[in-house]
Amino acid sequence: MILDQKVTIQAPIDKVWAFVNDMAAISTCVPGVESFEKVDDDNYLGALKVKVGPISVTLNGKVVVVERDSENYRSRMDVQAAEKRLNSAVSAHATLTAVSRSATETELQIHTESSILGKLGEFGQAVMRKKADQIVEEFAKNMAKAINAG
């Protein structure tokens, strides 16, 4: 499944870019994150609780930052997570690109290619897209608050 999402953050691009590169700060903005642990500068472990359709699941996994391109304001990461109870797994490759729209406004473009296997994969793309859009929308609101508060 391929998802392309855009959100506008009311902050200058340098502030947004600095925040995007602070994975601990980013993790506090993602709805449902229950735990987040830094292994090293590029590797992180965590758990995400999310309700999909009629069920709630906790995905445990890892995030690996594979690219930080400060010149082009682009970051790429790989995510691998599993939910043992439902024998499900999620694999995703995400690219975040920050684009300056004005001195005080930045657009964050998120391109994700994901595979969802097992019971979670049975929900279909429409359900998964809707859930992903909800998560990104809430993430953007939380991120804007955090950037502007800091």
C-alpha positions in Angstrom: 0.0 0.0 0.0 1.3 3.4 -0.9 0.3 6.5 1.1 1.1 10.1 0.2 0.1 12.6 2.8 0.8 16.3 3.3 0.4 18.4 6.4 1.1 22.0 7.1 3.0 23.1 10.2 2.9 26.7 11.3 6.6 27.0 11.9 9.7 27.9 9.8 11.4 25.0 8.0 14.5 25.0 10.1 12.5 24.4 13.3 10.4 21.7 11.6 13.6 20.0 10.2 15.3 20.1 13.6 12.2 18.5 15.2 11.9 15.9 12.5 15.5 14.8 13.3 14.8 14.4 17.0 13.2 11.0 17.1 12.4 11.1 20.8 10.5 14.3 20.2 8.7 12.9 17.2 7.7 9.8 19.1 5.8 11.9 21.6 3.7 13.3 18.8 2.6 10.0 17.3 -0.8 8.9 18.7 -0.7 5.5 20.4 3.1 5.3 21.1 3.4 3.4 24.4 7.1 3.1 24.5 10.1 4.4 22.6 13.8 3.6 23.2 16.9 4.8 21.5 19.4 2.0 20.6 21.8 4.4 18.8 21.6 7.5 16.6 19.8 5.5 13.8 18.0 2.6 15.5 15.0 2.8 17.9 12.7 0.3 19.5 9.1 0.9 20.4 5.5 -0.1 20.8 2.4 1.5 19.2 -1.2 0.7 20.3 -3.8 1.4 17.7 -7.4 0.5 17.1 -8.1 -0.8 13.6 -11.7 -1.5 12.8 -13.2 -3.4 15.7 -9.9 -4.5 17.3 -7.0 -2.9 19.3 -3.5 -4.1 18.6 -0.1 -3.3 20.0 2.7 -3.4 17.4 6.2 -3.9 18.8 9.0 -3.1 16.5 12.0 -1.1 15.4 12.6 2.1 13.4 15.8 2.5 11.4 16.7 6.0 10.1 18.4 5.2 6.7 18.9 8.8 5.4 19.1 12.3 6.8 19.5 14.8 3.9 19.8 18.2 5.5 20.4 19.9 2.2 17.1 18.8 0.8 15.2 18.5 4.1 14.5 14.8 3.5 14.6 11.9 6.0 14.0 8.2 5.2 13.2 5.5 7.7 12.3 1.8 7.7 9.8 0.4 10.2 9.3 -3.3 11.1 6.7 -4.2 13.6 4.7 -7.3 14.7 1.6 -8.1 16.7 2.0 -11.6 18.0 -1.5 -12.2 19.3 -3.0 -11.7 15.8 0.0 -13.1 14.0 0.3 -9.8 12.1 3.3 -7.8 10.8 3.8 -4.3 9.3 6.8 -3.3 7.2 7.0 0.3 6.0 9.5 2.6 4.2 8.7 6.2 4.9 10.2 9.4 3.4 9.5 12.8 5.1 10.3 15.9 3.2 10.0 19.4 4.6 9.1 22.2 2.1 9.1 25.8 3.0 5.8 27.5 2.1 6.7 30.9 3.8 8.9 32.2 6.5 6.4 30.8 9.1 4.8 27.8 7.3 6.3 24.5 6.3 4.6 21.6 4.5 5.6 18.1 5.6 5.2 15.6 2.8 5.1 12.0 3.9 5.4 9.2 1.4 5.0 5.7 2.8 5.2 2.3 1.1 3.9 -0.4 3.4 3.0 -4.1 3.6 0.5 -5.4 6.2 0.4 -9.1 6.7 -1.7 -11.4 8.8 -5.1 -10.5 10.4 -4.4 -6.8 10.1 -3.9 -7.2 6.4 -7.4 -8.6 6.1 -9.0 -5.2 6.9 -8.2 -3.9 3.4 -6.7 -0.7 2.1 -9.7 1.6 2.6 -9.7 0.9 6.4 -5.9 1.1 6.7 -5.8 4.4 4.7 -8.4 6.0 6.8 -6.5 5.0 10.0 -3.2 6.2 8.6 -4.8 9.5 7.7 -6.2 9.9 11.2 -2.8 9.1 12.7 -1.0 11.6 10.5 -3.5 14.3 11.1 -3.2 14.0 14.9 0.6 13.7 14.6 0.7 17.0 12.7 -1.4 18.8 15.3 0.8 17.4 18.1 3.9 18.3 16.2 2.8 21.9 15.6 1.9 22.3 19.3 5.3 20.9 20.4 7.3 23.0 17.9 5.5 26.2 18.8 5.6 25.5 22.6 9.4 24.9 22.4 
